[in-house]
C-alpha cells in the first residue's frame, strides 16, 4: 500500500557546497609522520601503564580510540568542516566527506594520549574541581592553538556563509565540544575500568569507544549542528553555537561532580574499613 517515496528536502544549509581544495602529497606524508610520532608516544605510555598495572586495559584504550576515528565524517557534517579532498591519501569516506589518512593516527596520539594521562591522574591523585575545570578550559585553548596552524597550512577548513563565530578561521564552539569530549570520555573510561567490565572483560572497552565518542562529541555539537544544517541565518547559528558551548561546559561539570562523589564514597569506605580493623 505504501510504496511511494516523498521528495527529498532541497533547501537549507544542509546543501551548502563545500570547498574542494588540494594538499600536496609531500605535505600529507609530513603531517602523517608527525601524527605517527604522537601515536608512538601514546602506545609506549600505554604499554608502560599496562606493565605497571598488570593489565592490557591502557592498550585497549588506544585500540578503541582508533576504532572511534570512523566517527569523523559524521562530525564533519555536523560542523561543516572539510579536509583537503582532491588527490587525498584517504582513510575513510562517508556522508559526502572524505577524511585523510593522517586523521586516523591523530585520534590515538592527540586524543588518546590525554585520555590515558587523565585516567591515570584520576587513579593516583586527589580529585578536585579546582583542577578539573581548568583542564577543560586549557583543552579549549589547546584545541584552538592546534587547529590554527592546520587551517593556515591548508589541511582543514570550516566553511559556509552561515558558519558560527570564528577566531582566525577556527569556530570557538568547536574547542568546547572537543574539550568536553576528552573529559567526558575520560570519565566514562575511568568508571568502566573500575567496574565489573573493566576487571573481568577489559577488552570490551574497545567496541564501546565509538559510542562514547559519538555521545560526547555529538551531544555537545547537536545544538550547533541542528542550526547550521537547517538555517541560513548566521545569527541563529551563533546563538546555537553558544548553546553548544554551554552544553559542553555542563557535561564536564556533571562529570566532575560524579567523580567528586565517587572519591568521597571511596574515602568513606576506606575510613570504615580502617575503623573496623
Backbone as CSV, one residue per row, in Angstrom:
resi,resn,N_x,N_y,N_z,CA_x,CA_y,CA_z,C_x,C_y,C_z
1,UNK,0.831,-1.208,0.000,0.000,0.000,0.000,0.865,1.257,0.000
2,UNK,1.880,1.277,0.880,2.731,2.444,0.964,4.015,2.160,0.192
3,UNK,3.952,2.344,-1.116,5.095,2.010,-1.951,5.637,3.213,-2.713
4,UNK,5.359,4.412,-2.214,5.886,5.607,-2.877,6.816,6.330,-1.905
5,UNK,7.622,7.220,-2.451,8.601,7.933,-1.642,8.360,9.435,-1.770
6,UNK,8.595,10.137,-0.666,8.453,11.591,-0.704,9.676,12.201,-1.375
7,UNK,9.509,13.409,-1.863,10.627,14.112,-2.495,11.628,14.540,-1.426
8,UNK,12.914,14.452,-1.721,13.915,14.860,-0.732,13.885,16.365,-0.491
9,UNK,14.192,16.746,0.735,14.275,18.172,1.058,15.438,18.780,0.283
10,UNK,15.225,19.916,-0.320,16.269,20.508,-1.161,16.573,21.946,-0.776
11,UNK,16.223,22.324,0.434,16.522,23.677,0.890,17.267,23.603,2.207
12,UNK,17.885,24.710,2.573,18.572,24.763,3.857,20.071,24.564,3.718
13,UNK,20.776,24.815,4.817,22.234,24.799,4.806,22.813,23.398,4.616
14,UNK,21.975,22.375,4.740,22.456,21.008,4.537,23.132,20.870,3.183
15,UNK,22.660,21.635,2.209,23.167,21.506,0.845,24.156,22.611,0.483
16,UNK,24.713,23.262,1.496,25.753,24.246,1.224,26.927,23.539,0.544
17,UNK,27.379,24.091,-0.560,28.502,23.471,-1.262,29.777,23.644,-0.448
18,UNK,30.487,22.554,-0.256,31.741,22.628,0.489,32.887,22.916,-0.471
19,UNK,33.911,23.599,0.007,35.065,23.860,-0.867,35.873,22.591,-1.103
20,UNK,36.392,22.437,-2.291,37.261,21.312,-2.626,38.653,21.878,-2.867
21,UNK,39.574,21.507,-2.012,40.934,22.011,-2.191,41.929,20.862,-2.074
22,UNK,43.153,21.147,-2.433,44.169,20.101,-2.570,45.357,20.376,-1.665
23,UNK,45.955,19.312,-1.147,47.195,19.405,-0.392,48.211,18.490,-1.078
24,UNK,49.446,18.925,-1.151,50.452,18.130,-1.842,50.687,16.808,-1.118
25,UNK,51.119,15.817,-1.871,51.424,14.514,-1.284,52.526,14.649,-0.238
26,UNK,53.509,15.506,-0.514,54.611,15.692,0.430,54.093,16.228,1.765
27,UNK,53.177,17.193,1.711,52.613,17.756,2.941,51.736,16.731,3.660
28,UNK,51.052,15.883,2.904,50.235,14.840,3.531,51.113,13.814,4.244
29,UNK,52.201,13.441,3.600,53.127,12.490,4.224,53.781,13.119,5.454
30,UNK,54.071,14.419,5.386,54.716,15.106,6.506,53.811,15.122,7.734
31,UNK,52.541,15.467,7.557,51.639,15.509,8.705,51.348,14.106,9.216
32,UNK,51.334,13.118,8.311,51.146,11.736,8.730,52.314,11.290,9.613
33,UNK,53.523,11.680,9.249,54.703,11.328,10.044,54.644,11.973,11.424
34,UNK,54.215,13.220,11.468,54.090,13.920,12.757,53.085,13.200,13.655
35,UNK,51.946,12.841,13.075,50.907,12.162,13.855,51.390,10.797,14.341
36,UNK,52.177,10.115,13.538,52.686,8.806,13.946,53.644,8.921,15.127
37,UNK,54.345,10.038,15.222,55.206,10.263,16.388,54.360,10.296,17.654
38,UNK,53.233,11.012,17.599,52.328,11.074,18.752,51.743,9.696,19.055
39,UNK,51.463,8.913,18.013,50.943,7.561,18.213,51.965,6.710,18.964
40,UNK,53.207,6.782,18.555,54.258,6.007,19.217,54.355,6.406,20.690
41,UNK,54.300,7.703,20.958,54.358,8.175,22.351,53.188,7.609,23.147
42,UNK,51.981,7.655,22.556,50.791,7.154,23.245,50.899,5.657,23.517
43,UNK,51.361,4.892,22.528,51.451,3.437,22.693,52.533,3.068,23.707
44,UNK,53.659,3.762,23.669,54.723,3.497,24.643,54.225,3.797,26.050
45,UNK,53.516,4.901,26.211,52.978,5.256,27.530,51.936,4.230,27.978
46,UNK,51.075,3.803,27.047,50.059,2.791,27.368,50.713,1.471,27.764
47,UNK,51.767,1.089,27.053,52.466,-0.157,27.379,53.116,-0.079,28.758
48,UNK,53.657,1.086,29.081,54.254,1.273,30.412,53.196,1.143,31.503
49,UNK,52.040,1.766,31.286,50.951,1.636,32.247,50.481,0.191,32.354
50,UNK,50.407,-0.489,31.214,49.954,-1.882,31.207,50.876,-2.753,32.059
51,UNK,52.182,-2.513,31.980,53.135,-3.277,32.788,52.962,-2.963,34.275
52,UNK,52.790,-1.687,34.587,52.636,-1.286,35.984,51.364,-1.853,36.596
53,UNK,50.302,-1.904,35.800,49.001,-2.332,36.306,48.740,-3.821,36.100
54,UNK,49.639,-4.487,35.382,49.440,-5.903,35.003,48.082,-6.074,34.321
55,UNK,47.787,-5.154,33.420,46.509,-5.164,32.692,46.712,-4.558,31.313
56,UNK,46.028,-5.117,30.325,46.115,-4.576,28.967,45.131,-3.429,28.742
57,UNK,44.412,-3.026,29.755,43.372,-2.011,29.590,43.890,-0.739,28.900
58,UNK,45.055,-0.184,29.287,45.550,1.017,28.599,45.749,0.801,27.099
59,UNK,46.221,-0.394,26.717,46.401,-0.677,25.292,45.057,-0.800,24.586
60,UNK,44.066,-1.350,25.273,42.729,-1.442,24.698,42.137,-0.047,24.463
61,UNK,42.522,0.904,25.316,42.065,2.288,25.118,42.564,2.809,23.773
62,UNK,43.827,2.565,23.474,44.396,3.024,22.192,43.676,2.389,21.009
63,UNK,43.409,1.096,21.105,42.712,0.402,20.015,41.293,0.937,19.859
64,UNK,40.615,1.152,20.982,39.243,1.656,20.935,39.151,3.037,20.317
65,UNK,40.103,3.898,20.659,40.099,5.242,20.088,40.376,5.194,18.590
66,UNK,41.251,4.298,18.158,41.494,4.137,16.718,40.213,3.716,16.007
67,UNK,39.432,2.860,16.627,38.158,2.437,16.048,37.165,3.591,15.995
68,UNK,37.194,4.443,17.013,36.262,5.565,17.076,36.529,6.617,15.999
69,UNK,37.694,6.552,15.348,38.029,7.531,14.312,37.059,7.484,13.135
70,UNK,36.322,6.388,12.985,35.357,6.296,11.895,34.160,7.212,12.114
71,UNK,34.086,7.846,13.284,33.060,8.861,13.551,33.328,10.153,12.787
72,UNK,34.550,10.388,12.374,34.976,11.682,11.841,34.096,12.240,10.719
73,UNK,33.717,11.477,9.684,32.890,12.076,8.627,31.553,12.618,9.144
74,UNK,30.957,11.932,10.107,29.696,12.399,10.673,29.918,13.693,11.440
75,UNK,31.014,13.774,12.184,31.357,15.009,12.884,31.628,16.151,11.917
76,UNK,32.221,15.840,10.768,32.471,16.868,9.751,31.172,17.429,9.209
77,UNK,30.202,16.565,8.995,28.888,17.002,8.549,28.244,17.904,9.596
78,UNK,28.345,17.508,10.857,27.783,18.307,11.947,28.343,19.722,11.953
79,UNK,29.650,19.846,11.755,30.336,21.125,11.964,30.610,21.903,10.693
80,UNK,30.321,21.320,9.514,30.694,21.930,8.238,32.199,22.196,8.198
81,UNK,32.951,21.112,8.345,34.401,21.185,8.248,34.834,20.197,7.179
82,UNK,35.814,20.593,6.374,36.251,19.755,5.267,37.776,19.714,5.234
83,UNK,38.302,18.542,4.875,39.736,18.381,4.690,40.067,18.533,3.204
84,UNK,41.345,18.530,2.897,41.799,18.576,1.503,41.360,17.276,0.824
85,UNK,40.376,17.349,-0.047,39.787,16.135,-0.625,40.349,15.779,-1.997
86,UNK,40.930,16.746,-2.696,41.492,16.453,-4.021,42.844,15.749,-3.865
87,UNK,43.015,14.635,-4.577,44.258,13.855,-4.523,44.635,13.491,-3.085
88,UNK,43.649,13.130,-2.322,43.841,12.842,-0.899,44.319,11.408,-0.667
89,UNK,45.266,11.225,0.246,45.590,9.895,0.757,44.490,9.584,1.758
90,UNK,43.544,8.755,1.358,42.269,8.641,2.071,42.267,7.591,3.174
91,UNK,41.569,7.925,4.249,41.319,6.982,5.330,39.912,6.402,5.237
92,UNK,38.910,7.257,5.143,37.533,6.791,5.026,36.686,7.870,4.370
93,UNK,35.572,7.460,3.779,34.637,8.387,3.138,33.224,8.003,3.532
94,UNK,32.436,8.994,3.945,31.049,8.744,4.327,30.326,10.077,4.430
95,UNK,28.996,10.046,4.252,28.150,11.243,4.377,28.612,12.373,3.462
96,UNK,29.261,12.019,2.347,29.719,13.029,1.406,31.038,13.683,1.785
97,UNK,31.758,13.125,2.773,33.020,13.702,3.220,34.131,12.671,3.104
98,UNK,35.304,13.149,2.700,36.488,12.295,2.583,37.493,12.708,3.655
99,UNK,37.932,11.745,4.450,38.834,12.013,5.571,40.221,11.490,5.244
100,UNK,41.255,12.318,5.368,42.610,11.867,5.021,43.168,10.877,6.038
101,UNK,44.156,10.123,5.614,44.734,9.068,6.431,45.356,9.615,7.716
102,UNK,45.933,10.813,7.680,46.620,11.327,8.864,45.674,11.598,10.032
103,UNK,44.374,11.687,9.757,43.410,11.925,10.839,43.312,10.701,11.746
104,UNK,43.453,9.507,11.174,43.325,8.280,11.968,44.348,8.234,13.109
105,UNK,45.654,8.361,12.838,46.596,8.369,13.959,46.433,9.570,14.885
106,UNK,45.866,10.674,14.370,45.673,11.834,15.242,44.697,11.524,16.369
107,UNK,43.746,10.651,16.119,42.815,10.259,17.180,43.573,9.590,18.326
108,UNK,44.467,8.679,17.986,45.204,7.937,19.012,46.220,8.835,19.712
109,UNK,46.965,9.608,18.929,48.029,10.416,19.504,47.565,11.691,20.178
110,UNK,46.698,12.440,19.513,46.292,13.753,20.031,45.149,13.637,21.020
111,UNK,44.268,12.658,20.836,43.137,12.477,21.738,43.405,11.363,22.752
112,UNK,43.968,10.266,22.302,44.170,9.113,23.177,45.171,9.363,24.280
113,UNK,46.272,10.039,23.973,47.301,10.281,24.980,46.768,11.094,26.161
114,UNK,46.054,12.204,25.944,45.475,12.915,27.093,44.496,12.071,27.903
115,UNK,43.715,11.224,27.237,42.779,10.360,27.970,43.551,9.408,28.878
116,UNK,44.615,8.801,28.366,45.443,7.906,29.173,46.026,8.638,30.382
117,UNK,46.539,9.842,30.154,47.153,10.624,31.232,46.115,11.010,32.281
118,UNK,44.929,11.422,31.840,43.905,11.866,32.780,43.326,10.711,33.585
119,UNK,43.129,9.551,32.938,42.646,8.391,33.687,43.661,8.025,34.774
120,UNK,44.932,8.071,34.431,45.974,7.773,35.421,45.957,8.784,36.560
121,UNK,45.761,10.041,36.231,45.713,11.085,37.274,44.532,10.863,38.208
122,UNK,43.395,10.461,37.654,42.227,10.191,38.484,42.482,9.043,39.448
123,UNK,43.346,8.120,39.036,43.636,6.952,39.868,44.709,7.212,40.914
124,UNK,45.532,8.211,40.699,46.694,8.414,41.572,46.667,9.720,42.344
125,UNK,45.746,10.616,42.031,45.709,11.928,42.678,44.342,12.194,43.291
126,UNK,44.328,13.095,44.246,43.073,13.518,44.852,42.280,14.322,43.830
127,UNK,41.015,13.946,43.619,40.213,14.670,42.637,39.720,15.986,43.227
128,UNK,39.692,17.007,42.374,39.167,18.310,42.772,38.644,19.045,41.547
129,UNK,37.523,19.710,41.710,37.001,20.541,40.622,37.936,21.706,40.322
130,UNK,38.799,22.039,41.271,39.716,23.165,41.086,40.761,22.890,40.018
131,UNK,41.009,21.603,39.692,41.894,21.319,38.564,41.125,20.738,37.379
132,UNK,39.966,20.142,37.634,39.180,19.516,36.578,38.686,20.544,35.559
133,UNK,38.037,21.606,36.027,37.510,22.612,35.098,38.626,23.376,34.377
134,UNK,39.718,23.757,35.057,40.824,24.377,34.309,41.412,23.482,33.223
135,UNK,41.445,22.164,33.464,41.913,21.249,32.414,41.006,21.364,31.188
136,UNK,39.705,21.449,31.421,38.752,21.603,30.319,39.025,22.877,29.528
137,UNK,39.153,24.001,30.227,39.363,25.268,29.522,40.744,25.314,28.856
138,UNK,41.714,24.630,29.454,43.016,24.516,28.797,42.887,23.707,27.510
139,UNK,42.010,22.694,27.525,41.756,21.916,26.318,41.094,22.742,25.232
140,UNK,40.213,23.658,25.633,39.568,24.554,24.662,40.623,25.410,23.973
141,UNK,41.507,25.993,24.769,42.567,26.841,24.215,43.560,26.005,23.406
142,UNK,43.884,24.815,23.926,44.808,23.943,23.219,44.281,23.520,21.862
143,UNK,42.969,23.252,21.789,42.362,22.906,20.502,42.489,24.026,19.501
144,UNK,42.289,25.253,19.975,42.424,26.426,19.105,43.870,26.559,18.630
145,UNK,44.829,26.439,19.542,46.236,26.574,19.177,46.673,25.477,18.219
146,UNK,46.069,24.295,18.337,46.422,23.180,17.458,45.850,23.362,16.061
147,UNK,44.614,23.820,15.975,43.942,23.853,14.668,44.282,25.080,13.835
148,UNK,44.675,26.189,14.462,45.013,27.379,13.681,46.127,27.082,12.674
149,UNK,47.247,26.471,13.075,48.267,26.142,12.066,47.749,25.181,11.003
150,UNK,46.887,24.227,11.403,46.342,23.285,10.437,45.494,24.003,9.385
151,UNK,44.747,25.010,9.837,43.929,25.799,8.903,44.823,26.619,7.983
152,UNK,45.811,27.278,8.567,46.688,28.150,7.787,47.540,27.361,6.781
153,UNK,47.859,26.109,7.113,48.660,25.278,6.212,47.813,24.564,5.160
154,UNK,46.495,24.725,5.239,45.621,24.172,4.210,45.225,22.724,4.409
155,UNK,45.271,22.242,5.648,44.868,20.865,5.912,43.364,20.738,6.169
156,UNK,42.743,21.803,6.650,41.338,21.736,7.050,40.711,23.117,6.905
157,UNK,39.395,23.136,6.707,38.695,24.418,6.574,37.265,24.280,7.098
158,UNK,36.842,25.271,7.877,35.450,25.379,8.324,34.750,26.323,7.359
159,UNK,33.683,25.843,6.707,33.114,26.564,5.573,31.651,26.929,5.801
160,UNK,31.131,27.710,4.858,29.718,28.069,4.853,29.499,29.532,5.233
161,UNK,28.574,30.193,4.507,28.267,31.592,4.792,27.620,31.763,6.157
162,UNK,26.980,30.707,6.658,26.307,30.785,7.959,27.169,30.209,9.077
163,UNK,28.491,30.058,8.837,29.382,29.466,9.838,29.382,30.308,11.108
164,UNK,29.499,29.666,12.271,29.482,30.406,13.536,30.731,31.246,13.716
165,UNK,30.717,32.071,14.749,31.816,32.985,15.042,33.154,32.260,15.047
166,UNK,34.129,32.820,14.320,35.447,32.223,14.213,36.510,33.177,14.744
167,UNK,37.586,32.600,15.216,38.765,33.354,15.607,39.929,32.801,14.787
168,UNK,40.400,33.605,13.811,41.443,33.179,12.875,41.047,31.917,12.114
169,UNK,39.764,31.849,11.755,39.272,30.736,10.943,38.776,29.540,11.726
170,UNK,38.927,29.576,13.047,38.528,28.440,13.887,37.293,28.807,14.707
171,UNK,36.198,28.048,14.553,34.987,28.335,15.330,35.189,27.984,16.799
172,UNK,34.972,28.964,17.671,35.275,28.803,19.087,34.495,27.652,19.715
173,UNK,33.258,27.433,19.273,32.438,26.380,19.878,33.087,25.009,19.724
174,UNK,33.865,24.818,18.652,34.476,23.525,18.399,35.467,23.155,19.500
175,UNK,36.204,24.136,20.010,37.124,23.879,21.103,36.399,23.373,22.337
176,UNK,35.204,23.932,22.605,34.413,23.490,23.741,33.930,22.057,23.536
177,UNK,33.445,21.747,22.340,32.949,20.393,22.060,34.065,19.368,22.159
178,UNK,35.234,19.688,21.599,36.347,18.743,21.642,36.915,18.595,23.049
179,UNK,37.006,19.709,23.779,37.493,19.642,25.154,36.568,18.812,26.032
180,UNK,35.260,19.004,25.854,34.289,18.220,26.617,34.375,16.749,26.260
181,UNK,34.585,16.455,24.990,34.693,15.057,24.560,35.827,14.356,25.294
182,UNK,36.956,15.022,25.403,38.115,14.427,26.073,37.793,14.088,27.530
183,UNK,37.135,14.996,28.241,36.890,14.778,29.668,35.694,13.863,29.926
184,UNK,34.683,13.933,29.077,33.544,13.020,29.234,33.981,11.589,28.968
185,UNK,34.760,11.385,27.902,35.264,10.045,27.601,36.194,9.563,28.711
186,UNK,37.035,10.450,29.222,37.911,10.089,30.338,37.103,9.599,31.530
187,UNK,36.027,10.312,31.852,35.182,9.925,32.984,34.565,8.553,32.760
188,UNK,34.035,8.337,31.565,33.414,7.050,31.261,34.434,5.916,31.330
189,UNK,35.611,6.143,30.786,36.654,5.111,30.801,37.073,4.802,32.234
190,UNK,37.209,5.841,33.044,37.594,5.629,34.449,36.585,4.739,35.172
191,UNK,35.309,5.050,35.031,34.287,4.244,35.709,34.198,2.837,35.139
192,UNK,34.352,2.712,33.821,34.317,1.388,33.214,35.512,0.544,33.658
193,UNK,36.650,1.174,33.775,37.853,0.453,34.190,37.687,-0.141,35.579
194,UNK,36.982,0.565,36.434,36.817,0.118,37.817,35.458,-0.547,38.042
195,UNK,34.873,-1.029,36.970,33.619,-1.766,37.058,33.887,-3.252,36.832
196,UNK,32.834,-4.044,36.856,32.959,-5.475,36.566,33.515,-5.676,35.159
197,UNK,33.092,-4.844,34.227,33.576,-4.951,32.844,35.087,-4.764,32.790
198,UNK,35.565,-3.694,33.415,36.992,-3.415,33.386,37.833,-4.458,34.080
199,UNK,37.309,-5.026,35.165,38.083,-6.011,35.926,38.108,-7.385,35.262
200,UNK,36.999,-7.773,34.643,36.906,-9.139,34.118,36.908,-9.214,32.582
201,UNK,36.431,-8.168,31.922,36.362,-8.175,30.454,36.915,-6.859,29.895
202,UNK,38.163,-6.512,30.202,38.701,-5.202,29.807,38.691,-4.952,28.306
203,UNK,38.775,-6.011,27.508,38.793,-5.848,26.051,37.483,-5.268,25.519
204,UNK,36.413,-5.346,26.301,35.123,-4.819,25.850,35.099,-3.301,25.783
205,UNK,36.128,-2.647,26.317,36.200,-1.194,26.184,36.401,-0.808,24.716
206,UNK,36.979,-1.700,23.919,37.284,-1.383,22.514,36.017,-1.039,21.726
207,UNK,35.006,-1.909,21.655,33.823,-1.562,20.859,32.958,-0.479,21.483
208,UNK,33.242,-0.104,22.736,32.450,0.939,23.368,32.909,2.339,22.987
209,UNK,34.140,2.461,22.487,34.682,3.787,22.208,33.919,4.579,21.149
210,UNK,33.491,3.965,20.027,32.694,4.758,19.079,31.434,5.340,19.720
211,UNK,30.766,4.565,20.572,29.586,5.059,21.260,29.934,6.211,22.199
212,UNK,31.014,6.047,22.972,31.401,7.076,23.932,31.755,8.387,23.230
213,UNK,32.539,8.279,22.162,32.962,9.492,21.466,31.799,10.167,20.754
214,UNK,30.952,9.364,20.122,29.811,9.936,19.405,28.821,10.589,20.365
215,UNK,28.613,9.959,21.527,27.699,10.537,22.511,28.244,11.837,23.064
216,UNK,29.533,11.872,23.401,30.125,13.063,23.999,30.231,14.209,22.997
217,UNK,30.851,13.927,21.849,31.056,14.983,20.861,29.759,15.352,20.157
218,UNK,28.995,14.336,19.765,27.735,14.599,19.082,26.735,15.300,19.966
219,UNK,26.706,14.943,21.253,25.780,15.590,22.170,26.080,17.062,22.337
220,UNK,27.354,17.397,22.506,27.735,18.800,22.654,27.524,19.575,21.356
221,UNK,27.769,18.926,20.223,27.671,19.616,18.931,26.251,19.704,18.394
222,UNK,25.334,18.903,18.929,23.993,18.799,18.348,23.260,20.126,18.203
223,UNK,23.244,21.020,19.212,22.540,22.306,19.013,23.079,23.089,17.824
224,UNK,24.402,23.225,17.750,25.009,23.938,16.627,24.748,23.219,15.318
225,UNK,24.918,21.895,15.315,24.733,21.123,14.088,23.305,21.239,13.579
226,UNK,22.335,21.240,14.484,20.939,21.376,14.080,20.693,22.721,13.417
227,UNK,21.341,23.759,13.925,21.155,25.096,13.368,21.888,25.273,12.047
228,UNK,23.144,24.845,11.998,23.953,25.094,10.808,23.471,24.264,9.619
229,UNK,22.782,23.149,9.904,22.267,22.303,8.834,20.794,22.545,8.541
230,UNK,20.228,23.627,9.073,18.821,23.907,8.803,18.524,25.378,8.588
231,UNK,19.433,26.269,8.975,19.166,27.704,8.882,20.270,28.409,8.103
232,UNK,19.865,29.386,7.300,20.833,30.203,6.572,21.270,31.416,7.384
233,UNK,20.666,31.625,8.547,20.933,32.802,9.366,22.168,32.613,10.226
234,UNK,23.155,33.477,10.066,24.355,33.421,10.901,24.021,33.730,12.348
235,UNK,23.027,34.617,12.560,22.631,34.967,13.925,22.085,33.744,14.656
236,UNK,21.229,32.985,13.982,20.666,31.769,14.590,21.773,30.770,14.892
237,UNK,22.674,30.578,13.945,23.768,29.626,14.131,24.656,30.050,15.296
238,UNK,24.952,31.342,15.410,25.786,31.827,16.510,25.126,31.598,17.859
239,UNK,23.813,31.804,17.923,23.087,31.567,19.179,23.223,30.111,19.602
240,UNK,23.022,29.217,18.642,23.096,27.799,18.982,24.530,27.332,19.184
241,UNK,25.499,28.072,18.634,26.898,27.770,18.939,27.154,28.013,20.429
242,UNK,26.579,29.088,20.964,26.726,29.353,22.398,25.995,28.301,23.227
243,UNK,24.872,27.780,22.696,24.168,26.703,23.390,25.060,25.462,23.452
244,UNK,25.742,25.143,22.348,26.662,24.004,22.335,27.816,24.217,23.314
245,UNK,28.324,25.438,23.389,29.401,25.731,24.330,28.930,25.546,25.769
246,UNK,27.710,26.006,26.045,27.159,25.852,27.392,26.923,24.374,27.716
247,UNK,26.412,23.620,26.731,26.165,22.190,26.938,27.473,21.453,27.212
248,UNK,28.520,21.780,26.451,29.820,21.136,26.650,30.346,21.408,28.056
249,UNK,30.235,22.659,28.496,30.701,23.010,29.835,29.892,22.288,30.904
250,UNK,28.590,22.194,30.692,27.722,21.486,31.641,28.096,20.013,31.728
251,UNK,28.352,19.374,30.591,28.736,17.960,30.595,29.984,17.745,31.449
252,UNK,30.968,18.626,31.275,32.220,18.489,32.021,31.970,18.688,33.512
253,UNK,31.138,19.664,33.850,30.830,19.925,35.266,30.117,18.732,35.890
254,UNK,29.159,18.147,35.172,28.444,16.968,35.684,29.405,15.814,35.904
255,UNK,30.301,15.585,34.940,31.298,14.517,35.106,32.168,14.779,36.326
256,UNK,32.535,16.034,36.524,33.332,16.378,37.700,32.590,16.074,38.990
257,UNK,31.298,16.376,39.017,30.501,16.078,40.211,30.419,14.575,40.466
258,UNK,30.293,13.794,39.401,30.254,12.336,39.548,31.578,11.809,40.096
259,UNK,32.677,12.340,39.585,33.987,11.902,40.053,34.221,12.328,41.495
260,UNK,33.791,13.527,41.841,33.938,14.005,43.217,33.143,13.135,44.174
261,UNK,31.911,12.798,43.794,31.081,11.935,44.647,31.709,10.554,44.797
262,UNK,32.274,10.035,43.705,32.921,8.721,43.758,34.113,8.758,44.701
263,UNK,34.878,9.855,44.665,36.027,9.987,45.542,35.624,10.042,46.996
264,UNK,34.553,10.765,47.300,34.056,10.863,48.673,33.615,9.498,49.173
265,UNK,32.889,8.760,48.320,32.417,7.435,48.715,33.587,6.483,48.944
266,UNK,34.600,6.562,48.072,35.761,5.683,48.217,36.489,5.969,49.521
267,UNK,36.664,7.265,49.853,37.341,7.619,51.095,36.529,7.195,52.304
268,UNK,35.192,7.352,52.199,34.331,6.954,53.308,34.422,5.451,53.543
269,UNK,34.446,4.664,52.461,34.579,3.220,52.584,35.911,2.835,53.200
270,UNK,36.981,3.516,52.791,38.301,3.232,53.343,38.345,3.547,54.831
271,UNK,37.697,4.642,55.236,37.667,5.018,56.642,36.899,3.990,57.472
272,UNK,35.774,3.483,56.924,35.001,2.472,57.642,35.827,1.202,57.816
273,UNK,36.565,0.818,56.756,37.393,-0.373,56.860,38.498,-0.189,57.908
274,UNK,39.068,1.021,57.961,40.123,1.293,58.938,39.587,1.218,60.358
275,UNK,38.394,1.768,60.575,37.795,1.711,61.914,37.458,0.283,62.304
276,UNK,37.023,-0.527,61.328,36.668,-1.919,61.628,37.883,-2.706,62.086
277,UNK,39.049,-2.372,61.474,40.285,-3.041,61.855,40.733,-2.606,63.259
